[in-house]
Amino acid sequence: MKRLQFMITRLAQGFIALLVIAIVNFLLIRAAPGDPVSVMAGEAGASDPQFIAQLRTQFGLDQPLATQLFKYLDHILHLDLGYSYRQQQSVFHLIMERLPATLLLTGSAFVLALLLGVAAGALASRRAGTWLDSAITVVSLVFYATPLYWLAMMAVLLFTVKLGVLPGFGYVTVGADLHGLALAADIATHLILPVVTLALFYMAVYARMTRASMLEVAQMDFVKTARAKGLHPGRIQRAHILRNALLPVVTLAGMQAGGMIGGAVLTETVFAWPGIGRLMFDALLQRDYNLLLGCFLVAAAMAVLFNLLTDLVYTIVDPRIQLN
């Protein structure tokens, strides 16, 4: 019962947060210079005031800002993300078409970053003060400080252009009529570079967080008691130190999991990955208001969902936390 009440409360809070985010995004996008009419008129080479006024009326941009905002919120409440006049398709259809690719990319990168980061941090804390600890710390700092787009371009240059061992662009091989396991293998091959590139930054963060947290927990009294009882060092490391040190890592991972969807714009753009990030970038250049707002709303919804899942994971990682 407590778990159900907790989920209902958090869902209500998440709905309010999404509503506020939708309003802020709408106002910010409307405040930005340019609009779909200006872009479309410029591409068509038309500056006829009558033609521009007709487009503004068609898109509803001639109405007061408050009226546009009210209609936009009304559509959201009815689960209608609008229509993309640039793509000539519904926004929901466009996003659902790209969402699986983004979830595949960000989900794989998140799992890889979390596993490798926690493993590297645990190893560094156990070998604190040794050359291995220093090596892990230096490598983590390098990947943390390296710009993501530069790392992505260097990966393409090395593994695609120079060595030719991995594909650097796209989701599948263009023109290849693949099915079944062959198609899955082709997608997995194209997934390697963008996943590793995106995961390296987050892996560095998790490694440093895990190391610092485990070193702090290792000095606590219950760990000293376990050592005094003669428990095996490996068991102390896993059952006593690591589990109690994971809570801040889970907090950080939960916050970043939802943000990775919106943060994959650079990765998807460099690797021409057909996901929401690339769709968001194209919508920004084209001033496609409805599509851009839809992408922002979906990214925010995923962030809220992952935060809810993080709160539920707390009770598994740390049984002292109760859902009240």
C-alpha positions as CSV (number, residue, x, y, z in Angstrom):
1,M,0.0,0.0,0.0
2,K,2.8,2.4,0.9
3,R,4.5,1.7,-2.4
4,L,1.4,2.4,-4.3
5,Q,0.7,5.6,-2.5
6,F,4.3,6.7,-3.0
7,M,4.1,6.0,-6.8
8,I,0.8,7.9,-7.1
9,T,2.2,10.9,-5.2
10,R,5.4,11.0,-7.3
11,L,3.4,10.6,-10.5
12,A,1.3,13.6,-9.6
13,Q,4.4,15.6,-8.8
14,G,5.9,14.5,-12.1
15,F,2.8,15.6,-14.0
16,I,3.0,19.1,-12.4
17,A,6.7,19.3,-13.2
18,L,6.0,18.3,-16.9
19,L,3.3,21.0,-17.1
20,V,5.7,23.6,-15.8
21,I,8.5,22.4,-18.2
22,A,6.1,22.5,-21.1
23,I,5.1,26.2,-20.3
24,V,8.7,27.3,-19.9
25,N,9.8,25.5,-23.1
26,F,7.0,27.1,-25.0
27,L,7.8,30.6,-23.8
28,L,11.6,30.2,-24.4
29,I,11.1,28.9,-28.0
30,R,8.7,31.7,-28.8
31,A,11.2,34.2,-27.4
32,A,13.9,32.9,-29.7
33,P,14.4,34.9,-33.0
34,G,12.9,33.4,-36.2
35,D,9.9,31.2,-36.7
36,P,8.8,28.4,-39.2
37,V,7.3,31.0,-41.5
38,S,10.5,32.9,-41.9
39,V,12.5,29.8,-42.6
40,M,10.0,28.4,-45.1
41,A,9.7,31.7,-46.9
42,G,13.4,32.1,-47.1
43,E,13.8,28.6,-48.5
44,A,11.1,29.2,-51.1
45,G,12.6,32.6,-52.0
46,A,9.3,34.3,-51.3
47,S,8.9,37.6,-49.5
48,D,5.3,38.3,-50.4
49,P,3.7,39.8,-47.3
50,Q,0.4,38.1,-48.3
51,F,2.0,34.7,-48.6
52,I,3.8,35.1,-45.2
53,A,0.6,36.3,-43.5
54,Q,-1.2,33.2,-45.0
55,L,1.4,30.9,-43.5
56,R,1.2,32.6,-40.1
57,T,-2.6,32.1,-40.1
58,Q,-2.2,28.5,-41.1
59,F,0.3,27.8,-38.3
60,G,-1.7,29.8,-35.8
61,L,1.2,32.2,-35.3
62,D,-1.0,35.3,-35.8
63,Q,-2.9,34.6,-32.6
64,P,-1.9,36.2,-29.2
65,L,0.8,34.3,-27.3
66,A,-1.5,33.5,-24.4
67,T,-4.0,31.9,-26.9
68,Q,-1.2,29.8,-28.5
69,L,0.0,28.7,-25.1
70,F,-3.5,27.7,-23.9
71,K,-4.1,25.7,-27.1
72,Y,-0.7,24.0,-26.8
73,L,-1.4,22.9,-23.2
74,D,-4.9,21.8,-24.1
75,H,-3.4,19.5,-26.9
76,I,-0.9,18.1,-24.4
77,L,-3.6,17.2,-21.9
78,H,-5.3,15.3,-24.7
79,L,-2.0,13.6,-25.5
80,D,-1.7,15.4,-28.8
81,L,1.8,16.7,-29.6
82,G,0.7,18.6,-32.6
83,Y,1.5,18.5,-36.3
84,S,4.9,19.2,-38.0
85,Y,4.2,21.3,-41.0
86,R,7.8,20.9,-42.1
87,Q,7.8,17.1,-42.1
88,Q,4.1,16.9,-43.0
89,Q,3.5,14.3,-40.3
90,S,2.2,14.2,-36.7
91,V,4.8,15.0,-34.1
92,F,3.9,11.9,-32.1
93,H,4.5,9.7,-35.1
94,L,7.9,11.3,-35.9
95,I,9.1,10.9,-32.3
96,M,7.9,7.3,-31.9
97,E,9.7,6.5,-35.2
98,R,13.0,7.8,-33.7
99,L,12.5,6.9,-30.1
100,P,13.6,3.2,-30.3
101,A,17.0,4.2,-31.8
102,T,17.6,6.7,-29.1
103,L,16.6,4.3,-26.3
104,L,18.9,1.7,-27.8
105,L,21.8,4.1,-27.9
106,T,21.3,5.7,-24.5
107,G,20.3,2.5,-22.7
108,S,23.3,0.7,-23.9
109,A,25.6,3.6,-23.1
110,F,24.1,3.9,-19.6
111,V,24.4,0.2,-18.7
112,L,28.0,0.1,-20.1
113,A,29.0,3.3,-18.2
114,L,27.5,2.2,-15.0
115,L,29.0,-1.3,-15.0
116,L,32.5,-0.2,-16.0
117,G,32.4,2.9,-13.8
118,V,31.4,1.0,-10.7
119,A,33.9,-1.7,-11.4
120,A,36.7,0.7,-12.0
121,G,35.8,2.8,-8.9
122,A,35.7,-0.3,-6.7
123,L,39.0,-1.5,-8.0
124,A,40.6,1.9,-7.5
125,S,39.3,2.1,-3.9
126,R,40.6,-1.3,-3.1
127,R,44.0,-0.5,-4.5
128,A,44.0,3.1,-3.1
129,G,47.4,4.7,-3.2
130,T,48.9,2.3,-5.7
131,W,49.8,2.8,-9.4
132,L,46.5,1.2,-10.4
133,D,44.5,3.7,-8.5
134,S,46.5,6.5,-10.0
135,A,46.0,5.1,-13.5
136,I,42.2,4.8,-13.1
137,T,42.0,8.3,-11.7
138,V,44.0,9.8,-14.5
139,V,42.1,8.0,-17.3
140,S,38.8,9.0,-15.6
141,L,39.9,12.7,-15.5
142,V,40.9,12.5,-19.2
143,F,37.6,11.2,-20.4
144,Y,35.7,13.5,-18.1
145,A,37.6,16.6,-19.4
146,T,37.5,15.6,-23.1
147,P,34.7,17.3,-25.1
148,L,32.2,14.6,-26.3
149,Y,32.0,15.8,-29.9
150,W,35.8,15.8,-30.2
151,L,36.0,12.3,-28.8
152,A,33.3,11.2,-31.3
153,M,35.1,12.7,-34.3
154,M,38.4,11.2,-33.3
155,A,36.7,7.8,-32.9
156,V,35.4,8.1,-36.5
157,L,38.7,9.3,-37.8
158,L,40.6,6.4,-36.2
159,F,38.3,3.4,-36.4
160,T,36.4,4.2,-39.6
161,V,38.6,6.4,-41.7
162,K,42.1,5.2,-40.7
163,L,41.6,1.5,-39.7
164,G,38.3,0.8,-41.4
165,V,37.2,-1.7,-38.8
166,L,33.9,-0.1,-37.6
167,P,31.2,1.8,-39.4
168,G,31.1,5.4,-38.3
169,F,27.7,6.6,-39.5
170,G,24.1,5.5,-39.6
171,Y,21.9,2.9,-38.0
172,V,22.3,0.1,-40.6
173,T,24.3,-0.5,-43.7
174,V,22.7,1.5,-46.6
175,G,21.4,-0.7,-49.4
176,A,22.0,-4.0,-47.5
177,D,18.8,-6.1,-47.4
178,L,19.4,-7.8,-44.1
179,H,17.0,-9.7,-41.8
180,G,17.0,-11.5,-38.5
181,L,20.3,-12.1,-36.9
182,A,22.2,-10.5,-39.8
183,L,20.3,-7.3,-39.2
184,A,20.8,-7.4,-35.5
185,A,24.5,-7.9,-36.0
186,D,24.7,-5.0,-38.4
187,I,22.9,-2.7,-36.0
188,A,25.2,-3.8,-33.1
189,T,28.3,-3.1,-35.3
190,H,27.0,0.5,-36.0
191,L,26.2,0.9,-32.3
192,I,29.7,0.3,-31.0
193,L,31.3,3.7,-31.6
194,P,28.4,5.9,-30.5
195,V,27.8,3.8,-27.4
196,V,31.4,3.7,-26.3
197,T,31.8,7.4,-27.0
198,L,28.7,8.4,-25.0
199,A,29.5,6.0,-22.2
200,L,33.1,7.1,-21.6
201,F,32.2,10.4,-20.1
202,Y,29.6,9.0,-17.7
203,M,31.9,6.0,-16.9
204,A,34.5,8.5,-15.7
205,V,31.9,10.2,-13.4
206,Y,30.7,6.9,-11.9
207,A,34.2,5.7,-11.4
208,R,35.3,8.7,-9.4
209,M,32.0,8.8,-7.4
210,T,32.3,5.1,-6.6
211,R,35.9,5.4,-5.5
212,A,35.2,8.4,-3.2
213,S,32.1,6.9,-1.7
214,M,33.8,3.5,-1.0
215,L,36.8,5.1,0.6
216,E,34.4,7.0,2.9
217,V,32.3,4.0,3.8
218,A,35.5,1.9,4.5
219,Q,36.3,4.2,7.5
220,M,32.9,3.6,9.2
221,D,32.6,1.6,12.4
222,F,30.5,-1.2,11.0
223,V,33.3,-2.0,8.4
224,K,35.9,-1.9,11.2
225,T,33.7,-4.3,13.2
226,A,33.5,-6.7,10.2
227,R,37.2,-6.7,9.8
228,A,37.7,-7.4,13.5
229,K,35.4,-10.4,13.2
230,G,37.8,-11.8,10.6
231,L,35.5,-11.7,7.5
232,H,37.1,-12.2,4.1
233,P,38.3,-8.9,2.6
234,G,36.4,-9.6,-0.6
235,R,33.1,-10.2,1.2
236,I,33.7,-7.0,3.2
237,Q,34.3,-5.1,0.0
238,R,31.2,-6.4,-1.8
239,A,28.6,-6.9,1.0
240,H,29.5,-4.1,3.4
241,I,31.4,-1.3,1.6
242,L,30.1,-1.5,-2.0
243,R,26.4,-1.8,-1.3
244,N,26.4,1.1,1.2
245,A,28.5,3.2,-1.1
246,L,26.2,2.7,-4.1
247,L,23.5,5.1,-2.9
248,P,25.1,8.3,-4.1
249,V,26.1,6.5,-7.4
250,V,22.4,5.4,-7.9
251,T,21.3,9.0,-7.2
252,L,23.7,10.4,-9.8
253,A,22.9,7.7,-12.3
254,G,19.2,8.2,-11.9
255,M,19.5,11.9,-12.6
256,Q,21.7,11.4,-15.6
257,A,19.7,8.5,-17.1
258,G,16.9,10.7,-18.2
259,G,19.2,13.5,-19.2
260,M,21.2,11.2,-21.5
261,I,18.3,11.2,-24.0
262,G,18.5,15.0,-24.5
263,G,22.2,14.9,-24.1
264,A,22.7,12.5,-27.0
265,V,22.2,15.3,-29.5
266,L,25.9,15.7,-30.2
267,T,26.5,12.0,-30.4
268,E,23.6,11.3,-32.7
269,T,24.6,14.3,-34.9
270,V,28.3,13.2,-35.3
271,F,27.4,9.6,-36.0
272,A,24.3,10.4,-38.1
273,W,22.3,8.2,-35.6
274,P,18.6,8.5,-36.5
275,G,17.3,9.2,-33.0
276,I,15.5,12.0,-31.1
277,G,18.6,14.0,-30.6
278,R,19.2,14.3,-34.3
279,L,15.5,15.0,-34.9
280,M,15.7,17.7,-32.2
281,F,18.7,19.3,-33.9
282,D,17.0,19.3,-37.3
283,A,13.9,20.8,-35.8
284,L,15.9,23.6,-34.2
285,L,17.5,24.5,-37.5
286,Q,14.1,24.5,-39.2
287,R,12.3,26.3,-36.4
288,D,9.8,23.5,-36.3
289,Y,8.1,24.6,-33.1
290,N,5.7,21.7,-32.6
291,L,8.3,19.1,-33.3
292,L,10.9,20.8,-31.1
293,L,8.4,21.1,-28.2
294,G,7.4,17.5,-28.6
295,C,11.0,16.3,-28.4
296,F,11.6,18.5,-25.3
297,L,8.5,17.1,-23.6
298,V,9.4,13.5,-24.3
299,A,12.9,14.0,-23.0
300,A,11.5,15.7,-19.8
301,A,9.0,12.8,-19.4
302,M,11.8,10.3,-19.6
303,A,13.8,12.2,-17.0
304,V,10.8,12.2,-14.6
305,L,10.3,8.5,-15.2
306,F,13.9,7.6,-14.4
307,N,13.8,9.7,-11.3
308,L,10.8,7.7,-10.1
309,L,12.6,4.5,-10.9
310,T,15.6,5.7,-9.0
311,D,13.6,6.3,-5.8
312,L,12.3,2.7,-6.1
313,V,15.8,1.4,-6.6
314,Y,16.8,3.2,-3.3
315,T,14.8,0.7,-1.3
316,I,16.7,-2.2,-2.9
317,V,20.2,-0.7,-2.6
318,D,19.6,0.6,1.0
319,P,16.9,-1.2,3.0
320,R,17.1,1.5,5.7
321,I,15.1,3.8,3.3
322,Q,11.3,3.4,3.7
323,L,8.7,4.6,1.3
324,N,6.6,7.1,3.3
